[in-house]
Amino acid sequence: MQTPDSGKTAAIIAEYNPFHNGHAYHMARTRELTGARNIVVIMSGNFVQRGSCAVCDKFSRTRMALAGGADLVLELPLPFACATAEQFARGGVGLADALGCVDYLSFGMECGSVHQLIQAAEAVSDDDIKPLLDQKLAEGKPFAAARTEAVRALYGDDLAALLCLPNNTLAVAYLRALQRLSSRIQPIGILREGVGHDAAATAGEFASATAIRGMLLDDGADRAAQYLPPASDAGLRQAVSEGQAPADLGRCERAILARLRSMTREQLAALPDVSEGLENRVFSCVRTAVSLEELYAAVKSKRYSHARIRRIVLSAFLGIRAVHAQSLPYIRILGMNARGRALLSAANPSLPIISSYKHVQTLPQEAQNVYRLECHADDLWALMTPAVQPCGADMTAKLIVTD
């Protein structure tokens, strides 16, 4: 339980791929609106929800987050980090709740009211939506579009329109996860400033993480510098100079295709988000596709979105199976400062806390399996950097502690 002097705590679920000025703004606004003394970041590791690799490693991104205002950085386990919005939210919110000391969950949004998003979350959870949703899915519509149309039919255009914007969609998933847990954590929405999610354009000092990654891949670190806090700029420049960034999934293209070509239909069926015979489509398409983009395009249809296909392909390569996301295995610390250390001492966690391999050895076998999956994935990530990195970084890396 929190001690009186530990202060309020806000959690942010993020990828920080990489940590940019928009993220710094969000963190500052979170402190301002909540009065929180502590900021906990629950961050994806070396692979992210869009079905790709992070541009630089999770330990570099942890340093960026701590320099940007975070006090404690936790890792969102791989099976949740590379999943649908609902699974991503379930993992992130579950960790925030399991820590036992989080008062607020702060997230970005494109609308001006959390109350509106709560209404959207209630609409999506309404049992009366299901028959309409099933009807739209039977017509061949992708899940997101089918759900939006079902909400529009029952609740009108205004509420449905909220579900068409990416930050709002993820916020609704967070709210639903909080509802399922009956969590005491209070949701706080921060209106997104500058450019939209995944936007190619820039606005003043703001650029989306997608645009910044494109700059890094095309032009190196110089062009991206104006959109990054100084610590992020310095960290990225160092990683680039050492051949550790920018990572690119395309460097493992043939290995990914080889892995998929070697899998049986049964193995494909065990992957996350594979249903309704989709394994047969993947099995067939991978035998003719000669590039990842060709494979994505061949498998994609009205029903199956590009993002879903990318995640399925990545899960196949990394060895993620649907069973891996049945429950959260542990709370893993990537980094902290003095406030973060004090927060941990005041926490009342409902999951084991780990920060090194020796802690992992005391966990139940299922939790150890998730950690080993994480290590295996990180060894594959090490093949995606400009200079190939050795194996074992995840098991040997030390907890990042700053003043």
Helices and strands as residue ranges (DSSP letters): G 4-6, E 9-14, H 21-34, E 38-44, E 47-48, E 52-53, H 58-67, E 72-76, H 78-81, H 85-99, E 104-109, H 114-125, H 129-138, H 143-155, H 157-162, H 166-181, E 186-191, E 202-203, E 206-207, H 209-219, G 225-227, H 230-241, G 249-252, H 253-261, H 265-269, H 278-285, H 292-299, H 306-318, G 322-325, E 331-336, H 338-346, E 353-354, H 357-360, H 365-381, H 393-396, E 400-401
